[in-house]
Amino acid sequence: MRVPTEATSNFHRPPIVSEKAPDFVQKVTAVMLANKGDLLPVSAFPPDGTWPSGTTKWEKRNIAMEIPLWDEDVCIQCNQCALVCPRAAIRAKVYQPDALEGAPESFLSKDYKAPDFKGLKYTIQVAPEDCTGCSLCVEVCPAKNKENPRRKAINMELQRPVRDRERENYEYFLGLPEVDRSEIHRFDAKGSQWLEPLFEYSGACAGCGETPYVKLLSQLFGDRLLVAGLLEADQYSEAGIAEQRERVDILRGKLEALGSDDARHLDAVADYLVKKSVWLVGGDGWAYDIGYGGLDHVLSTDRDVNILVLDTEVYSNTGGQASKATPIGAAAKFASAGKSQPKKPLGLEAITFRTVYVARIAFGANMNQTVQALREAEAYPGPSLVVAYSPCIAHGYDLSTQVEQQKRLVKSGGWALYRYDPRRVLEGEPPLQMDSRRPTGKVNDYMKLEARFRMVEKMDPVRYKGLLELAQDNAEKRWAVYEHLAGLTLPQYETPEELEETEETPS
């Protein structure tokens, strides 16, 4: 066989990143994506160690065999699919009808139904090259096709035949104007999804239970989500923030007119006049274990800082070791026979300060409570702690079903939803408010569906039975503590005679 002296094929691999990408992405990010990062000189990176924002949108992974597609005729416009997406790869938007001029023929839209944006058009759109195919959006969709109950308003379809079409649709979707934040008055699970996510296309596992919370933070608080000093100004509403931005623009105009060195220095820090939303975000390994001393110190101060704990109940990023957040009966490294001690009550410990806003959330069990807790924490003028249940592949089940699994967990009492606001005492109310009902199931309802528990049962059924009893007992006792703090178990007496009779009755 004769070998040609030069390549004769006209087939070429597509570029790793788009030619439209910024210079930094093409010269640095693309090299790293090609697994050649070791070849980059130190001089290729920013000298101050910062990394440009908004670069993930150029990293098209294209790993999904199937992607979700929207059926506009079945959709009830709840936006739940957008909220649960771990990568912000499926989004909702409302816009003026005339914005559809020049839209691709395959671009779908529907008249918006609710009164808050009556008269506008509505679209759910997927980013085909950024979706990981976890199908979490399909599982959470409550709308059913009456003609075919197996299909919903979001359905998984093969990606390859629709990739080019949906890529064009998504590019057009991104070009549609974003909703004015000050015009959004309904900040719940649905309303939060009109806000543009600034945390998008992460490299997390498909179906990650952590990233939806971080994405939601970036939507609720936008470009104010920074670590910075705070002002005492009244900037707790989107309208107030917008007004302050206008005042800053006026100030900058005057500083520019002055043209002095002092004016330029002031202009460089003028953005700090807009209230910043300060959040510390970390996992349970940090919050419960190795970083607990620092977290405890922050909670003991009067600083207006918010802490979000993404609780996967295991050291996810470093190999799956047991942490103080690991529940009874779960297997993990250094607890292969099943953890025998209960989960550390981080929220209860924070409550003992009596000056900290504390919430426990699980987006799959109650989306509106999740949004409400994050907004209340940010608005609280002091330290806030929000502990978010974050399913992980280390739990050993299909994460596309995590919404139902989170509901089982909460119904069993294994994860109580609550919000603790010290200011309620001033109103004559218990500061702890329970957001989940008294348990109607058992902890085994969710434990039996996760491999981290089943493997312990398989190794030693007798030991596991004992651990299961301990887990159930611990859940019931914890719930009793929550009820007591929420004032739900205090005896109510109708007359002084009943009270006197009870006091005389020996216990």
Protein Blocks (a to p, Z undefined) as FASTA:
>chain_A
ZZdfbdfbfbdcddfbdfkbcfklmmmmmmmmnopmmmpcfklpcfklpacehklmmmcg
klafbdcdddfklpgolommmmmpmnlpaccddddfklmgopafklccdddfbfklgoia
cdddddfklpgolommmmmpmbdcfklmmbcfbdcddfklmmmmmmmmmmmmmmpccddf
klpcbdcfklmmmpccfbghiabdehiaklmmmmmmmmmnmmmlccddddfbdcfbfklm
mmmmmmmmmmmmmmmmnopaklmmmmmmmmmmpccdddddddfklmmmmmmmmmmmmmmm
mbdcddddddehpafknnopacfkbcghiacehilnopabdcddfklmmmmnopaccddd
dfklommlmmmmmmmmmmpgcddddddddddfklopafklmmmmmmmmmmnopaccdddd
fklmmnopafbdcfbdcdfbdfklmmmmpfklmmmmmmmmmlmmmmmmmmmmmmmmmmmm
mmmmnopmgccdfbfklmmmmmmpcZZ
